[in-house]
Amino acid sequence: MLIVTRRNFFRNALAAGGALAALGPALAVAQQAKEKKFKISLAAWSLQPWFNKEWKNIDLPRIVREDFDLDGLEFVNSFFELPRYDYLNDLKKRASDYGVQLVLIMCDDEGDMSHNEKRERELAVLMHHKWVDIAYFLDCHAIRGNARTNTPGTDEERVKRCAESYHSLCEYADQAGISVIVENHGGFSSIPEYLVSLVKQVNHPRFGLLPDYGNFAQDVDRYKALEMVMPYARGVSVKCTDFDENGRHAAWDLDRLIKITLDSGYHGFMGIEAGSRNMRHRDNVRACRDLLRKYQT
């Protein structure tokens, strides 16, 4: 259970003054990034097989810089050990020391935002509040939630219920200047028409999408789907699996997906989320990074 309340987060962050606001080497990173079409981050889920074996969440800023030479980090909420003030302050300092920007927090298993019972939806919204607070403390720009559900009703009904929940969460996040974004992550959220409908029904300037290249439904044309959702993107998850010896990604055309992303006018972080049937995640991260770098200038 979190000990730090929202009130304490804001009070302590302000009391810490310039020490917490200082970005250190990250300023140089940000300046260099301005000269590029987009920035590259690492989604922590890429290293999930080795969590608690070779690394902990606190180690990620160092790994992002030393192992992959990337500029941004995307957290997963389940990897946080016990996010009290001192822990978060240490994590933020390490990111500054390594010149790594903390981009967003992916939030899973915090309740069903489209549950058919209103109380369950309200509880899910409340469970996300703490991650908005933590994102604010760490200078992330957003939290990523889910919209998948197995509760009764049609997909249209689920979208409507989900929109109500996310609008409420956005009103809370607006106080901290944090965006709330949803990924195509199973269920109706993997169908682009429903994602667009969700954005329109939430109808809040803090709400947007995190398109994932690999998570559209099997019967959906991923390239057309990406074109549909990119106008609402506040982040991009560059899902990748195995690359061959020539740096080609066989599962889907990454070059085409990257081009669609850039043609949409998107210039934010491109987050690498690597997986591998051969458990070569680190090699895949580097191969995806090298591919993305070809499009940065």
C-alpha positions in Angstrom: 0.0 0.0 0.0 1.2 3.5 -0.9 2.1 5.6 2.1 2.4 8.8 0.2 -0.9 10.7 -0.4 -1.6 13.0 -3.4 -1.4 16.0 -1.0 2.0 14.8 0.3 3.3 14.3 -3.2 2.6 17.8 -4.2 3.7 19.4 -0.9 6.9 17.4 -0.8 7.7 18.0 -4.4 7.3 21.7 -3.9 9.3 21.7 -0.7 12.2 19.9 -2.5 12.5 22.9 -4.8 15.2 23.1 -7.3 16.8 19.8 -6.3 13.8 17.9 -7.7 13.3 20.2 -10.7 16.9 20.0 -11.9 17.3 17.8 -15.0 21.1 17.8 -15.1 22.4 15.9 -18.1 18.8 15.4 -19.4 18.9 19.0 -20.6 21.6 18.2 -23.1 19.6 15.1 -24.2 16.5 17.2 -24.7 18.5 19.8 -26.7 19.9 17.1 -29.0 16.5 15.5 -29.4 15.1 18.8 -30.7 17.2 18.3 -33.8 15.6 14.9 -34.5 12.2 13.9 -35.8 11.5 11.9 -32.7 13.0 10.4 -29.6 13.5 6.8 -28.7 12.6 5.2 -25.4 12.7 1.7 -23.9 9.6 0.0 -22.6 10.6 -1.8 -19.4 8.5 -4.7 -20.4 11.2 -5.6 -23.0 13.3 -6.8 -20.1 10.5 -8.6 -18.2 12.1 -12.1 -18.3 14.9 -10.9 -16.1 13.0 -8.8 -13.7 14.1 -9.5 -10.1 16.8 -11.8 -11.4 19.2 -9.4 -13.2 17.6 -6.0 -12.5 15.1 -4.1 -10.5 13.1 -1.0 -11.4 15.6 1.2 -9.7 18.3 0.0 -12.1 16.4 0.9 -15.3 17.9 4.4 -15.9 21.4 3.0 -15.9 20.4 0.1 -18.2 18.6 2.3 -20.6 21.7 4.5 -21.0 24.6 2.0 -20.6 23.1 -1.1 -22.3 21.1 0.6 -25.1 22.1 4.3 -25.2 18.5 5.4 -25.3 17.1 8.7 -24.1 13.8 7.7 -22.5 12.3 5.1 -20.2 8.7 3.8 -20.0 7.9 2.2 -16.7 5.5 -0.7 -15.9 3.6 -0.2 -12.6 4.1 -3.8 -11.4 7.9 -3.4 -11.4 7.9 -0.7 -8.8 9.1 -2.1 -5.5 7.5 0.3 -2.9 7.2 3.8 -4.3 7.6 5.9 -1.3 9.1 9.4 -1.4 12.7 8.5 -0.9 12.5 5.7 -3.5 11.0 7.9 -6.1 13.4 10.6 -5.4 16.3 8.2 -5.9 14.8 6.9 -9.1 14.4 10.4 -10.4 18.0 11.3 -9.5 19.4 8.3 -11.3 17.4 9.2 -14.4 18.9 12.7 -14.2 22.4 11.4 -13.6 22.2 9.1 -16.7 20.4 11.7 -18.9 17.3 9.6 -19.3 13.9 11.1 -19.6 11.1 9.3 -17.7 8.3 9.2 -20.3 5.3 7.3 -18.9 4.0 4.6 -16.6 2.1 1.6 -18.1 -0.6 0.6 -15.6 -2.0 -2.9 -15.5 -4.2 -4.8 -13.1 -5.7 -1.8 -11.4 -9.4 -2.6 -12.0 -11.8 -2.7 -14.9 -12.5 0.7 -16.4 -15.4 -0.7 -18.4 -16.9 -3.0 -15.8 -20.7 -3.3 -16.0 -21.0 -2.3 -12.3 -20.5 1.4 -11.6 -18.9 0.9 -8.2 -16.2 -1.4 -9.8 -15.5 1.3 -12.4 -15.2 4.0 -9.7 -12.8 1.8 -7.8 -10.7 1.3 -10.9 -10.5 5.0 -11.4 -9.4 5.5 -7.8 -6.8 2.8 -8.2 -5.2 4.8 -11.0 -5.0 8.0 -9.0 -1.7 7.0 -7.3 -0.1 6.4 -10.7 -1.0 9.8 -11.8 0.6 11.2 -8.6 3.7 9.1 -9.2 3.9 10.2 -12.9 3.7 13.8 -11.7 6.5 13.3 -9.2 8.8 11.6 -11.8 8.1 14.2 -14.5 6.5 11.6 -16.8 4.0 13.1 -19.3 1.4 10.3 -19.1 0.1 7.1 -17.6 -1.1 4.3 -19.9 -4.3 2.4 -19.0 -6.2 -0.5 -20.4 -9.6 -0.8 -21.9 -10.0 -4.5 -22.3 -12.7 -6.3 -20.4 -14.7 -9.5 -20.2 -17.7 -8.2 -18.4 -21.2 -8.5 -19.9 -22.5 -6.2 -22.7 -21.7 -5.4 -26.3 -18.5 -3.7 -27.3 -20.4 -0.5 -27.9 -21.7 -0.6 -24.3 -18.2 -1.4 -23.0 -16.8 1.6 -24.9 -19.4 3.9 -23.3 -18.7 2.7 -19.8 -15.0 2.9 -20.4 -15.3 6.5 -21.7 -17.1 7.5 -18.5 -14.3 6.1 -16.4 -11.5 7.7 -18.4 -13.2 11.0 -18.4 -13.3 10.9 -14.6 -9.6 9.9 -14.5 -8.6 12.7 -16.9 -10.3 15.3 -14.6 -8.1 14.1 -11.8 -5.0 14.0 -13.9 -5.7 17.5 -15.3 -4.7 18.9 -11.8 -1.2 17.6 -12.3 -0.9 18.2 -16.1 -0.7 14.4 -16.7 -2.1 12.8 -19.9 -4.0 9.6 -19.8 -3.6 7.3 -22.8 -5.0 3.9 -23.8 -3.2 1.2 -25.7 -4.7 -1.3 -28.2 -4.2 -4.1 -25.7 -6.9 -6.8 -26.2 -10.6 -6.9 -26.4 -12.4 -4.1 -28.1 -9.3 -1.9 -27.7 -7.6 -3.9 -30.4 -10.1 -2.8 -32.9 -9.3 0.7 -34.3 -12.9 1.9 -34.8 -13.6 1.4 -31.1 -10.4 3.2 -30.0 -11.4 6.2 -32.1 -14.9 6.0 -30.7 -13.4 5.9 -27.1 -11.4 9.0 -27.7 -14.4 10.9 -29.0 -16.6 9.8 -26.2 -14.1 10.6 -23.5 -13.9 14.1 -25.1 -11.1 15.4 -22.8 -7.9 17.2 -23.9 -5.8 15.1 -21.6 -6.9 11.8 -23.2 -5.2 10.0 -26.1 -3.9 6.8 -27.4 -0.7 4.7 -27.3 -0.8 2.7 -30.6 1.1 -0.6 -30.4 2.3 -1.9 -33.7 1.7 -5.5 -32.7 -1.5 -5.5 -30.7 -4.3 -5.1 -33.3 -6.8 -7.9 -33.7 -5.7 -10.7 -36.1 -8.4 -9.9 -38.7 -7.4 -6.2 -38.7 -5.1 -4.7 -41.3 -2.5 -3.3 -38.9 -1.3 -0.6 -41.4 -4.8 0.8 -42.0 -5.5 0.5 -38.3 -2.4 2.6 -37.4 -3.4 5.2 -39.9 -6.8 5.5 -38.2 -5.5 5.9 -34.6 -2.3 7.9 -35.1 -4.1 11.3 -35.2 -4.9 10.6 -31.5 -1.5 9.3 -30.4 0.3 10.6 -27.4 2.9 7.9 -27.6 3.9 4.9 -29.8 4.8 1.4 -28.8 7.2 0.0 -31.4 6.5 -3.7 -30.8 9.0 -6.0 -32.3 10.0 -9.7 -32.2 12.9 -11.3 -34.0 15.2 -9.6 -36.5 17.2 -11.5 -39.0 21.0 -11.1 -39.6 20.3 -8.3 -42.1 18.2 -6.3 -39.5 14.9 -7.2 -41.2 11.8 -7.7 -39.0 9.9 -10.6 -40.5 6.7 -10.6 -38.4 5.5 -7.3 -39.8 6.8 -4.4 -41.9 8.4 -2.1 -39.3 9.6 0.3 -41.9 6.1 0.8 -43.2 4.7 1.3 -39.7 7.4 3.8 -38.8 6.7 5.7 -42.0 2.9 5.8 -41.3 3.8 7.1 -37.8 6.0 9.9 -39.1 3.6 10.8 -42.0 0.9 11.4 -39.3 3.0 14.3 -38.0 4.0 12.5 -34.8 7.3 13.6 -33.2 7.1 12.3 -29.7 8.8 9.3 -28.1 8.9 6.0 -30.0 9.0 3.3 -27.3 10.8 0.0 -28.1 8.9 -3.0 -26.7 10.9 -6.0 -27.7 10.0 -9.7 -27.4 11.5 -12.8 -28.9 10.6 -16.4 -29.4 14.4 -17.1 -29.0 14.6 -15.0 -25.8 17.0 -12.6 -27.5 15.2 -9.5 -26.2 18.4 -7.4 -25.7 19.6 -8.0 -29.3 16.1 -7.2 -30.6 16.1 -3.9 -28.6 19.4 -2.9 -30.3 18.2 -4.0 -33.8 15.0 -2.0 -33.4 17.0 1.0 -32.1 19.3 0.9 -35.1 16.3 0.8 -37.4 14.6 3.7 -35.7 17.7 5.8 -35.8 17.7 5.7 -39.6 14.5 7.7 -39.5 15.4 10.2 -36.9 17.1 12.7 -39.2 
